[in-house]
């Protein structure tokens, strides 16, 4: 299925809104995982080798991490990358 066809299939929201929804869900998943481990934003950011400000933007859905940052974030949170993605999908389902 082409990208255009996928966009037409999932026409409930404009593409930009779908992207924003995914970003917010991912950020929420990161925030929940961090809270469950009683870690500060600074602790996670340091362990993932990113700025705390960047982590805040990720948690608010204002920025999407690249693959290498996603892998480092998952490791900092004691998770595997797929577990963080699964948590994001669960957040989207709420």
C-alpha positions, 0 to 999 in steps of 0.5 A, a space after each residue: 500500500 502506498 503512503 498516499 493510500 495509507 493516508 487516505 485510509 486513516 483520514 480521521 485526522 490530517 497527517 500533521 495531527 496524526 504525527 502530533 498524536 504519536 509524538 504526544 503518546 511517545 512523550 507520555 510513555 517516556 514520562 510514565 516510564 520515568 515516573 515509575 522508576 522514580 527518576 528525575 528528568 535530569 537523571 534520564 537525560 544524563 543517562 541517555 546523553 541528551 539535554 534535560 530540555 530536550 527530554 522535556 520537549 520529547 515528553 511534551 510531544 514537541 520533539 520526536 527523537 531519532 532512532 539512536 536517541 530512542 535506543 538510549 532513552 529506552 536503555 536509560 529507563 531500563 527498557 528495550 526500545 520495543 517496550 517503549 514503542 509498545 507503551 506509546 501504542 498503549 498511550 495512543 489507545 487511551 
